[in-house]
Amino acid sequence: MPQSKTTALIAQSLHVSRFGTYATAAGGDMDLALRLYLWNIELAGAFHSSLGLLEVILRNTIDAELRAWNASQSQPDGTPYPPEWLIDPARPLNTLTASARKTATQNAVKARAARPASHPRKHAPITHDDILAQLAFGVFVRLLPTPDSADKTHRARQVLWQEALIRAFPGSRTDSDGHIVADRAGRLLALRNRVAHMEPLLGVNATARHRDAVRLVGSINPDLQGWFAGVTRVREVARERPDTQ
């Protein structure tokens, strides 16, 4: 089959609502549009792997500090809360995470039910770590401070930052209010959602978003920043974008 017919068939299969973005960017050159589409898939894959790694690092550093913070809080009767903040959180963490904890717990129960009968934890009680593994990236981003004083969670997030989460980012010494960390995390969350839904990345500044990820990792642990920058392929793939000039 001639290449032009193959390209037309692929474009038809992908539908104009999706492929049209690339055709427009390519000025109607369908072969170039297809190369752009395939490049977009490769860039999304590069971002997916690096953002997945970042998510685990971010989740674990926040969890460690929230465990310590929760255990330092006292219940009304004077007894301390447990470290397991996803099971018995102190205020304001309880209100900030109520919906997310409920959903994550339900998903943890479903994950346990899906385990094969031979699984060693088939009938084990749901633990803090089981729930933690089910939390979405956005949950952690929305625990970080917001400069929007009109946001109903503004004060709670500010308190949580000052009392706990600032210690999760020792490499961000000049970011006392946490807004730089939160901005980077917010941009990366938006990117992650685009990547997860295979949306076009043609208008994304891949270099800037890669820099956000590297610097966010560096704010968590400066010793990991160079390693993280070296294991991602984002910059390499970004440079391979087909010419649309």
Contacts in CASP RR format, 6 or more apart in sequence:
PFRMAT RR
TARGET T0000
AUTHOR 0000-0000-0000
METHOD contacts of the structure
MODEL  1
MPQSKTTALIAQSLHVSRFGTYATAAGGDMDLALRLYLWNIELAGAFHSS
LGLLEVILRNTIDAELRAWNASQSQPDGTPYPPEWLIDPARPLNTLTASA
RKTATQNAVKARAARPASHPRKHAPITHDDILAQLAFGVFVRLLPTPDSA
DKTHRARQVLWQEALIRAFPGSRTDSDGHIVADRAGRLLALRNRVAHMEP
LLGVNATARHRDAVRLVGSINPDLQGWFAGVTRVREVARERPDTQ
1 9 0 8 1.000
3 31 0 8 1.000
4 30 0 8 1.000
4 31 0 8 1.000
7 30 0 8 1.000
7 31 0 8 1.000
7 34 0 8 1.000
8 30 0 8 1.000
10 19 0 8 1.000
10 34 0 8 1.000
11 19 0 8 1.000
11 23 0 8 1.000
11 30 0 8 1.000
11 33 0 8 1.000
11 34 0 8 1.000
14 37 0 8 1.000
16 23 0 8 1.000
19 33 0 8 1.000
19 37 0 8 1.000
20 33 0 8 1.000
21 200 0 8 1.000
21 202 0 8 1.000
22 33 0 8 1.000
22 34 0 8 1.000
22 36 0 8 1.000
22 37 0 8 1.000
22 40 0 8 1.000
22 200 0 8 1.000
22 202 0 8 1.000
23 30 0 8 1.000
23 33 0 8 1.000
25 33 0 8 1.000
25 36 0 8 1.000
25 202 0 8 1.000
25 244 0 8 1.000
26 32 0 8 1.000
26 33 0 8 1.000
26 36 0 8 1.000
26 242 0 8 1.000
26 244 0 8 1.000
27 33 0 8 1.000
27 244 0 8 1.000
32 242 0 8 1.000
32 243 0 8 1.000
32 244 0 8 1.000
35 242 0 8 1.000
36 202 0 8 1.000
36 241 0 8 1.000
36 242 0 8 1.000
36 244 0 8 1.000
39 237 0 8 1.000
39 240 0 8 1.000
39 241 0 8 1.000
39 242 0 8 1.000
40 200 0 8 1.000
40 201 0 8 1.000
40 202 0 8 1.000
41 198 0 8 1.000
42 237 0 8 1.000
42 240 0 8 1.000
43 201 0 8 1.000
43 206 0 8 1.000
43 234 0 8 1.000
43 237 0 8 1.000
43 238 0 8 1.000
43 241 0 8 1.000
44 195 0 8 1.000
44 198 0 8 1.000
44 201 0 8 1.000
45 195 0 8 1.000
46 232 0 8 1.000
46 233 0 8 1.000
46 234 0 8 1.000
46 236 0 8 1.000
46 237 0 8 1.000
47 191 0 8 1.000
47 192 0 8 1.000
47 195 0 8 1.000
47 201 0 8 1.000
47 206 0 8 1.000
47 209 0 8 1.000
47 234 0 8 1.000
48 195 0 8 1.000
48 196 0 8 1.000
49 232 0 8 1.000
49 233 0 8 1.000
50 210 0 8 1.000
50 213 0 8 1.000
50 228 0 8 1.000
50 231 0 8 1.000
50 232 0 8 1.000
50 233 0 8 1.000
50 234 0 8 1.000
51 137 0 8 1.000
51 188 0 8 1.000
51 191 0 8 1.000
51 192 0 8 1.000
51 195 0 8 1.000
51 213 0 8 1.000
53 228 0 8 1.000
53 231 0 8 1.000
54 188 0 8 1.000
54 213 0 8 1.000
54 216 0 8 1.000
54 217 0 8 1.000
54 228 0 8 1.000
55 137 0 8 1.000
55 140 0 8 1.000
55 192 0 8 1.000
57 217 0 8 1.000
57 220 0 8 1.000
57 221 0 8 1.000
57 224 0 8 1.000
57 228 0 8 1.000
58 137 0 8 1.000
58 140 0 8 1.000
58 185 0 8 1.000
58 216 0 8 1.000
58 220 0 8 1.000
59 132 0 8 1.000
59 135 0 8 1.000
59 137 0 8 1.000
59 140 0 8 1.000
61 168 0 8 1.000
61 169 0 8 1.000
61 220 0 8 1.000
61 221 0 8 1.000
62 140 0 8 1.000
62 143 0 8 1.000
62 165 0 8 1.000
62 168 0 8 1.000
63 132 0 8 1.000
64 168 0 8 1.000
65 164 0 8 1.000
65 165 0 8 1.000
65 167 0 8 1.000
65 168 0 8 1.000
66 85 0 8 1.000
66 93 0 8 1.000
66 164 0 8 1.000
66 165 0 8 1.000
67 83 0 8 1.000
67 84 0 8 1.000
67 85 0 8 1.000
68 83 0 8 1.000
68 164 0 8 1.000
69 85 0 8 1.000
69 90 0 8 1.000
69 93 0 8 1.000
69 160 0 8 1.000
69 163 0 8 1.000
69 164 0 8 1.000
70 81 0 8 1.000
70 82 0 8 1.000
70 83 0 8 1.000
70 84 0 8 1.000
70 85 0 8 1.000
70 88 0 8 1.000
70 89 0 8 1.000
70 90 0 8 1.000
70 93 0 8 1.000
71 80 0 8 1.000
71 81 0 8 1.000
71 82 0 8 1.000
71 83 0 8 1.000
72 80 0 8 1.000
73 80 0 8 1.000
73 81 0 8 1.000
73 90 0 8 1.000
73 91 0 8 1.000
74 80 0 8 1.000
74 81 0 8 1.000
75 81 0 8 1.000
75 90 0 8 1.000
81 88 0 8 1.000
81 89 0 8 1.000
81 90 0 8 1.000
82 88 0 8 1.000
83 128 0 8 1.000
84 127 0 8 1.000
84 128 0 8 1.000
85 93 0 8 1.000
85 97 0 8 1.000
85 128 0 8 1.000
86 97 0 8 1.000
86 101 0 8 1.000
86 104 0 8 1.000
86 105 0 8 1.000
86 128 0 8 1.000
86 131 0 8 1.000
86 132 0 8 1.000
86 135 0 8 1.000
87 128 0 8 1.000
87 131 0 8 1.000
89 97 0 8 1.000
89 101 0 8 1.000
92 155 0 8 1.000
92 156 0 8 1.000
92 159 0 8 1.000
92 160 0 8 1.000
93 160 0 8 1.000
95 156 0 8 1.000
96 142 0 8 1.000
96 143 0 8 1.000
96 153 0 8 1.000
96 156 0 8 1.000
96 157 0 8 1.000
96 160 0 8 1.000
97 139 0 8 1.000
97 143 0 8 1.000
100 135 0 8 1.000
100 136 0 8 1.000
100 139 0 8 1.000
101 131 0 8 1.000
103 134 0 8 1.000
104 131 0 8 1.000
104 132 0 8 1.000
104 134 0 8 1.000
104 135 0 8 1.000
104 139 0 8 1.000
105 126 0 8 1.000
105 131 0 8 1.000
105 134 0 8 1.000
107 134 0 8 1.000
108 126 0 8 1.000
108 130 0 8 1.000
108 131 0 8 1.000
108 133 0 8 1.000
108 134 0 8 1.000
109 126 0 8 1.000
111 130 0 8 1.000
111 134 0 8 1.000
112 121 0 8 1.000
112 122 0 8 1.000
112 123 0 8 1.000
112 124 0 8 1.000
112 126 0 8 1.000
112 130 0 8 1.000
115 121 0 8 1.000
115 122 0 8 1.000
116 122 0 8 1.000
137 189 0 8 1.000
137 192 0 8 1.000
138 189 0 8 1.000
140 185 0 8 1.000
141 182 0 8 1.000
141 185 0 8 1.000
141 186 0 8 1.000
141 188 0 8 1.000
141 189 0 8 1.000
142 153 0 8 1.000
142 157 0 8 1.000
143 157 0 8 1.000
143 160 0 8 1.000
143 165 0 8 1.000
144 157 0 8 1.000
144 161 0 8 1.000
144 165 0 8 1.000
144 178 0 8 1.000
144 181 0 8 1.000
144 182 0 8 1.000
144 185 0 8 1.000
145 157 0 8 1.000
145 158 0 8 1.000
145 161 0 8 1.000
145 177 0 8 1.000
145 178 0 8 1.000
145 179 0 8 1.000
145 182 0 8 1.000
146 153 0 8 1.000
146 154 0 8 1.000
146 157 0 8 1.000
146 182 0 8 1.000
147 177 0 8 1.000
147 179 0 8 1.000
148 154 0 8 1.000
151 157 0 8 1.000
161 177 0 8 1.000
161 178 0 8 1.000
166 176 0 8 1.000
166 178 0 8 1.000
168 220 0 8 1.000
169 175 0 8 1.000
169 178 0 8 1.000
169 181 0 8 1.000
169 219 0 8 1.000
169 220 0 8 1.000
170 219 0 8 1.000
170 220 0 8 1.000
170 221 0 8 1.000
170 222 0 8 1.000
171 218 0 8 1.000
171 219 0 8 1.000
171 220 0 8 1.000
171 221 0 8 1.000
171 222 0 8 1.000
172 178 0 8 1.000
172 180 0 8 1.000
172 181 0 8 1.000
172 218 0 8 1.000
172 219 0 8 1.000
174 180 0 8 1.000
175 181 0 8 1.000
175 219 0 8 1.000
180 219 0 8 1.000
181 216 0 8 1.000
181 219 0 8 1.000
184 212 0 8 1.000
184 213 0 8 1.000
184 215 0 8 1.000
184 216 0 8 1.000
184 219 0 8 1.000
185 216 0 8 1.000
187 209 0 8 1.000
187 212 0 8 1.000
188 209 0 8 1.000
188 212 0 8 1.000
188 213 0 8 1.000
188 216 0 8 1.000
191 204 0 8 1.000
191 209 0 8 1.000
194 200 0 8 1.000
194 201 0 8 1.000
194 204 0 8 1.000
195 201 0 8 1.000
206 234 0 8 1.000
206 235 0 8 1.000
206 237 0 8 1.000
206 238 0 8 1.000
207 235 0 8 1.000
207 238 0 8 1.000
209 234 0 8 1.000
210 232 0 8 1.000
210 234 0 8 1.000
210 235 0 8 1.000
210 238 0 8 1.000
213 228 0 8 1.000
213 232 0 8 1.000
213 234 0 8 1.000
214 225 0 8 1.000
214 226 0 8 1.000
214 228 0 8 1.000
214 229 0 8 1.000
215 225 0 8 1.000
217 224 0 8 1.000
217 225 0 8 1.000
217 228 0 8 1.000
218 224 0 8 1.000
218 225 0 8 1.000
218 228 0 8 1.000
END
